[in-house]
Amino acid sequence: MPLRLSHKHEPSRSAVSNNLATDLDDALRTVLTAWFPRCVDTKNGGFKCDFNHRWKACGPQLRMLEYQARVTRTAAGIAMVPGFENYRDIADHGFQYLRDTMWDQEYGGWFRLLDAAGNALESGSKHTHGASYALSACTAYYKLTADPDALNLAKQAFAWLDNAAHDPEHGGYFGLCQRSGKPILTVDQNPRSGIRDAIGVPVGLKDANTNCDILQAIGDLSQVFSDALPEKRLHEMFSIVRDRIFVPPGALHMLFQPDWTPVPDVTRYGQTVHASNILAKASSRLDLDTDPKTQGVIKSVIDTLLQYAWDDEKGGFFCAGSTFGPACFDHVRVFVPSKIWWHQAEGLRALLRMAMLYPDDKTDYLRRFEQLWAYIKKYVIDSRWGGWMWMGRDCAGFSKLPKAELWKDLSHEVDSLSYCIQLLKPTCSDSVSRTADKAEQHKSRQGDEIHRLIRTERAPN
């Protein structure tokens, strides 16, 4: 969704060079080329997820809902951009798998995890976190195709989630659910060993990750389906995220009791900036772009992260620590200095948005954006093998980490690059038009390969 800016913000656009738009566009195309059609599984359906640092397929190729949904949503979103229409077949392929294989035909709802052959694992359990992304994937696919099956599945999914995971007493959503559609609130019901569920949340608690993503999913649904209940939930979740999950001075609580009493936990900087991006998107959907309270919360988040989670030497956002950066206990430093790829992607879009909204702010968000983009190009983008590294090359332990696995897909970097290019279009229209024309002219080998693979898959035996 385009960022709505007043005329007083227009001069900030001219500070960004045409070369930057071209740079971002080239990076976007390079990412897509690394992933597609490589990850398309024409034998079993869905998308392969296990590739080593050289993009060699490896591992069991399990089908996790988050991964399948994010790749589908990404393909559908990018296929709506002029010059990238050839990714429509990828979106078709992903939606078919979500509809025909990952959706539970008996009880409804999406399975959280399948094996490569499509058999349900973990007792057929389900999770609101993955279902949120699948819901967004269906709405994105519907926007692309106007396929009524996509809208119907999105509506069914929302109804299932609301019945199974919504808390009617305190609001918000629980994460882990039984196959039959009841929340799992005690450890003895956990299909995995231990106290935590698949996304690391202690069973029975609510969490920011799931509830921020369901806010985004309901917002996406409300763009294509007007109904009182989704609209009610959208306002409910917006208030929970803005007023309970975020707290001064721009921090994020990760875990909560069912009544939204915070449970102390480490601060995850990447999750914090990601949640602020979701809040910004939802504020636009609710016409709160200029609401002082909402925008004050979002600004405080980015300012706090730049003060305590930013690498002043090389650029980039660190991974985790206390709200106020490194903490020391009995001569032990508690801090995670890794700079994870998706944290940088989320930071990129957040900083450019702030630069557009606050061009004269002393923080100089545009300079931070340029520093972060320079860091990503130097340390995160793999110019040899393609794709983005799991973490920056300046971080200990980066070597030979996989290019893809269950929790590493291309959605964060593609979404961020696309968003930034869209923001820059008014200034860089000529540059972006040239690259779009180039993409159309060279739809070529990659596009032909995508069409060939998908059409071969659909051919009758």
Residue pairs with C-beta under 8 A, 6 or more apart in sequence:
1 281
1 284
1 285
2 422
2 423
3 284
3 289
3 353
3 356
3 357
3 423
4 284
4 289
5 356
5 357
9 356
9 357
9 359
10 426
11 359
12 355
12 356
12 359
12 366
13 356
13 424
13 426
13 427
14 427
15 359
15 366
16 366
16 424
16 427
16 428
17 428
18 427
18 428
18 430
18 431
19 431
20 370
20 373
20 424
20 428
21 421
21 424
21 425
21 427
21 428
21 431
21 432
21 435
22 428
22 431
22 432
22 434
22 435
23 373
23 377
24 373
24 417
24 420
24 421
24 424
25 417
25 421
25 431
25 432
25 435
25 436
26 435
27 377
27 381
27 417
28 414
28 417
28 418
28 421
29 435
29 439
30 381
30 386
31 387
31 388
31 410
31 413
31 414
31 417
32 78
32 84
32 87
32 410
32 414
33 386
33 446
34 55
34 385
34 386
34 387
34 403
34 410
35 71
35 387
35 404
35 410
36 75
36 87
36 90
36 446
36 450
37 90
37 446
37 449
37 450
37 453
37 454
38 48
38 51
38 55
39 47
39 48
39 49
39 51
39 71
39 404
40 47
40 48
40 90
40 93
40 450
40 453
40 454
41 47
41 48
41 61
41 116
42 453
42 454
42 456
42 457
44 61
44 116
44 117
44 118
45 93
45 96
45 97
45 100
45 101
45 118
46 63
46 68
46 93
46 94
46 97
46 101
46 102
47 67
47 68
47 71
47 72
47 94
47 97
48 57
48 61
48 404
49 59
49 61
49 62
49 63
49 64
49 67
49 404
49 405
49 406
49 409
50 57
50 58
50 59
50 60
50 61
50 402
50 404
50 405
50 406
51 57
51 58
51 402
51 403
51 404
51 405
52 58
52 400
52 402
52 403
53 382
53 385
53 399
53 400
53 401
53 402
53 403
54 385
54 403
55 385
55 386
55 387
55 403
58 402
59 405
60 115
60 116
61 116
62 113
62 114
62 115
62 116
62 121
62 406
63 97
63 101
63 102
63 113
63 114
63 115
63 116
63 118
64 112
64 113
64 130
64 406
64 407
65 102
65 110
65 111
65 112
65 113
65 127
65 130
65 131
65 133
65 134
66 129
66 130
66 133
66 406
66 407
66 409
67 406
67 407
67 409
68 94
68 97
68 98
68 102
68 134
69 94
69 98
69 130
69 133
69 134
69 136
69 137
70 133
70 137
70 409
70 410
70 411
71 90
71 94
71 409
71 410
71 411
72 91
72 94
72 95
72 97
72 98
72 137
72 140
72 141
73 133
73 136
73 137
73 140
73 141
73 411
74 409
74 410
74 411
74 414
74 415
75 87
75 88
75 90
75 91
75 93
75 94
76 91
76 94
76 95
76 137
76 140
76 141
76 143
76 144
77 140
77 144
77 414
77 415
77 418
78 84
78 87
78 414
78 418
79 85
79 86
79 87
79 88
79 90
79 91
79 144
80 143
80 144
81 418
81 436
82 436
82 440
83 435
83 436
83 437
83 438
83 439
83 440
83 443
84 439
85 443
86 443
86 446
86 447
86 450
86 451
87 450
88 144
88 145
89 450
89 451
89 454
89 455
90 450
90 454
91 140
91 141
91 144
91 145
92 145
92 454
93 454
93 457
94 137
94 141
95 137
95 138
95 141
95 147
95 150
98 110
98 134
98 137
98 138
98 153
99 149
99 153
101 114
101 118
102 110
102 111
102 114
102 134
103 109
103 110
103 111
103 153
104 110
104 111
104 120
104 124
104 126
104 179
107 124
107 179
107 180
107 181
108 156
108 160
108 181
109 126
109 131
109 157
109 160
109 161
109 164
109 177
109 179
109 181
110 126
110 130
110 131
110 134
110 157
111 120
111 121
111 124
111 125
111 126
111 179
112 122
112 125
112 126
112 127
112 130
112 198
113 120
113 121
113 122
113 198
114 120
114 121
115 121
120 179
122 191
122 192
122 198
123 178
123 179
123 191
124 179
125 176
125 177
125 178
125 179
125 184
125 191
126 164
126 176
126 177
126 178
126 179
126 181
127 175
127 176
127 177
127 197
127 198
127 199
127 210
128 161
128 165
128 173
128 174
128 175
128 176
128 177
128 210
128 214
129 175
129 199
129 209
129 210
129 213
131 157
131 160
131 161
131 217
132 161
132 210
132 213
132 214
132 216
132 217
133 213
133 217
134 157
135 154
135 157
135 158
135 161
135 217
135 218
135 220
135 221
136 216
136 217
136 220
138 150
138 151
138 153
138 154
138 157
139 150
139 151
139 154
139 217
139 220
139 221
139 223
139 224
139 225
140 220
141 147
141 150
142 150
142 151
142 154
142 224
143 223
143 224
151 224
151 225
154 221
154 224
154 225
155 221
155 225
158 218
158 221
158 230
160 181
161 173
161 214
162 229
162 233
163 181
164 177
164 181
164 182
164 183
165 173
165 174
165 175
165 177
165 183
166 172
166 173
166 233
167 173
167 174
167 206
167 258
169 258
169 259
170 258
170 259
170 260
171 236
171 237
171 240
171 260
172 206
172 211
172 236
172 237
172 240
172 260
173 206
173 210
173 211
173 214
174 183
174 184
174 185
174 206
174 258
175 197
175 199
175 201
175 206
175 207
175 210
176 183
176 184
176 190
176 197
176 198
176 201
176 203
177 183
177 184
178 184
178 189
184 190
184 191
184 197
184 203
185 203
185 204
186 203
186 204
187 194
187 195
187 203
187 204
189 203
190 197
190 203
192 198
195 202
195 203
196 202
196 203
197 203
199 207
199 209
199 210
201 207
201 209
201 210
201 255
202 255
202 263
204 258
205 255
205 256
205 257
205 258
205 263
206 255
206 256
206 257
206 258
206 260
207 254
207 255
207 256
208 241
208 245
208 252
208 253
208 254
208 255
208 256
208 271
208 275
209 254
209 271
211 237
211 240
211 241
211 245
212 241
212 245
212 274
212 275
212 278
212 279
213 278
214 237
215 234
215 237
215 238
215 240
215 241
215 278
215 279
215 282
216 278
216 281
216 282
218 230
218 233
218 234
218 237
219 234
219 281
219 282
219 285
221 230
222 230
222 231
222 234
222 285
223 285
234 282
234 285
234 286
235 286
237 282
238 279
238 282
238 283
238 286
240 260
241 275
241 278
241 279
241 282
242 279
242 293
242 294
242 297
244 253
244 256
244 260
245 252
245 253
245 256
245 275
246 252
246 253
246 275
246 276
246 279
246 297
246 301
247 253
247 262
248 300
249 300
249 304
249 323
250 297
250 299
250 300
250 301
250 302
250 303
250 304
250 305
251 267
251 272
251 301
251 304
251 323
252 267
252 268
252 271
252 272
252 275
252 301
253 262
253 263
253 265
254 265
254 266
254 267
254 268
254 271
255 262
255 263
255 264
255 265
256 262
256 263
257 263
266 320
266 321
266 322
267 320
267 321
267 322
267 323
268 319
268 320
269 305
269 309
269 317
269 318
269 319
269 320
269 321
269 343
270 317
270 319
270 320
270 340
270 342
270 343
270 346
270 347
272 301
272 305
272 309
273 301
273 302
273 305
273 317
273 343
273 346
273 347
273 350
274 342
274 343
274 346
275 301
276 297
276 298
276 301
276 302
276 350
277 346
277 349
277 350
277 353
279 294
279 297
279 298
280 298
280 350
280 353
283 289
283 291
283 294
283 295
283 298
288 294
289 295
295 357
299 354
299 358
302 350
302 351
302 354
302 365
303 363
304 323
305 317
305 347
306 363
306 368
307 325
308 321
308 322
308 323
308 324
308 325
309 317
309 318
309 321
309 325
310 316
310 317
310 318
310 368
311 317
311 318
311 339
311 375
314 375
314 379
314 392
314 394
315 368
315 371
315 372
315 374
315 375
316 339
316 344
316 347
316 372
316 375
316 376
316 379
316 392
317 339
317 343
317 344
317 347
317 372
318 335
318 336
318 337
318 338
318 339
319 336
319 337
319 338
319 339
319 340
319 343
320 335
320 336
321 327
321 334
321 335
321 336
322 334
322 335
325 335
326 333
326 334
326 335
327 333
327 334
327 335
328 334
337 395
338 391
338 392
338 395
338 396
338 397
339 375
339 379
339 380
339 391
339 392
339 394
339 395
340 390
340 391
341 380
341 388
341 389
341 390
341 391
341 392
341 408
341 412
341 413
342 412
342 413
344 372
344 375
344 376
344 380
344 392
345 376
345 388
345 412
345 413
345 415
345 416
345 417
346 412
346 416
347 372
348 369
348 372
348 373
348 376
348 416
348 417
348 420
349 415
349 416
349 419
349 420
351 365
351 366
351 368
351 369
351 372
352 365
352 366
352 369
352 419
352 420
352 423
352 424
353 423
354 361
354 363
354 365
355 365
355 366
355 368
355 369
356 423
358 365
359 366
375 392
376 388
378 393
379 389
379 392
379 393
379 394
380 388
380 389
380 391
380 392
380 393
381 387
381 388
381 389
382 388
382 389
382 403
385 403
386 403
387 403
387 404
387 410
388 410
388 413
389 398
389 401
390 398
390 401
390 402
390 403
390 408
391 397
391 398
391 401
392 398
402 408
421 432
424 432
425 432
